[in-house]
Amino acid sequence: MIAKIGKGSNMYGAVLYNQQKVEKENGTVLLLNKIPDTIDGRYSTQYFNKCFEPYMSANIKTEKTVRHISLNPDPSDNVSDEQFTEMAQEYMERMGYGNQPYIIFKHTDIDRTHIHIVSTCVGIDGKKIPDDYDHPRSMAICRDLETKYNLNKATEQEQKQADKIFKPVSHKNGDIKSQIASVVRHLPKYYSFSTMGSYNALLSLFNITAEEVKGERKGQPVNGLVYLALDENGNKASNPFKASLFRKDAGITQLQKHFEQSKEKLKTSSVRSVLKNTVELGIHTTSNETDFKKQLVEQGINTIVRKNESGRIYGMSFIDHESRSIWNGSQLDRNLSANVFNDWWNNGNKPELKIQDSPVSNTNTIAHQPTKDLFEFISQEYSQNSDSGLFSLLTNAQGEDYEEEQFASKMKKKKKKGRRL
């Protein structure tokens, strides 16, 4: 089972993404935790968003208050709704979110039936729930759930050897040839990539680029490859080194074989649907290129953007370090092509969700919609106050904020880890 943890600031976007699946009959709500049910069991994006507002308002210091988690069993696993619910509850409890409001959505619109959990990392007391080392903790929980529910185990490649092999090249340290060799000799053993563009996207994480060299020798066409080191700005920072210096695995002939093998592997990979889902959510919950990339990095995914001299985006690659596979945007979906991102980031035309009409989606009806008690999960002392009074009380609540001091440290660690993989 694969788990993806998304962290953001747009609660409305996260809820909308999932609720639209329900409205299009491609999803269902399996469980509401500490969120009041409605009298008729019908929900809307506005209703759910209103239920999270007291928590979101309780801490105005924390930037990324939204948690959007997907749990993805293997497509061959037959998981019932009851099991999905139990797994999600145990997962959230062990991750520290058991007492938080959250919604469990089941998605059925792709080949891998999976669940999404929308929650917040801010408690009703205004304190942020610590999320140190949440990725390794999440992986450990998934392994336990696989055993408990007899699920297929996610493929795990040898980590220790990879950690010893892969290290970014520094053109300032000398012996560039050896540094490049330590990466390119072994990289194809660990990652799947189907084009030269995907290969270069991966190499760029290690400050390396590869260039094809075509010519003629004794009347016969010659196709070769050279490798160069890059500086911190992505500019060439060394003389070219022939691929023949780094054994056959780094040469064009062997790489072309790897491209074909990867194409076949990626065609049947269940990772595609998970990654597509993650990228689509990133589009709908972020407003610019920087935030989009940050959100994906936090889920172990690097975004590599290729631009021409005029700044037009002509290539998009997504490097998923958990599955160790590289995908072009168009491989995931035609709506995730380079043109879509160019139109968004260069022309300001962000892709929009097509919202279907819902009987309870009218904002004016939400305030009067009958509920058991909109804030029944809050103490009686708070629920007797009006909304404005409640938000005022919660905003003034003092709580620790781990975001600033740990965000920088976590990002540095994740970037280093991503590069070593």
Buried (B, 14 or more C-beta within 10 A) or exposed (E): BBBBBBBBBBBBBBBBBBBBBBBEEEBBBBBBBBBBEBEEEBBBBBBBBBBBBBBBBBBEEBEBBBBBBBBBBBEEBEBEBEBBBBBBBBBBEBBBBBBBBBBBBBBEEBEBBBBBBBBBBBBBEBBBBEBEEBBEBBBEBBBEBBEEBEBEEBEEEEEEEBEEBBBBBBBEEEEBBEBBBBBBBBBBBBBBBBBBBBBBBBBBBBBBBBEEEEEEEEEEEEEBBBBBBBBEEEEEBBEBBEBEBBEEBBBBEBBEEBBEEBBEEBEEBBBBBBBBBBBBBBBBBBEEBEBBBBBBBBBBBBBBBBBEEEEEBEBBBBBBBBBBBBBBBBBBBEBBBBBBBBBBBBEEEBEEEEEEEBEBBEEEEBEEBEBEEBBEBBEEEBBEBEBEEBBEBBEEBEBEBBBEEBBEEBEEEBBEEBBBB
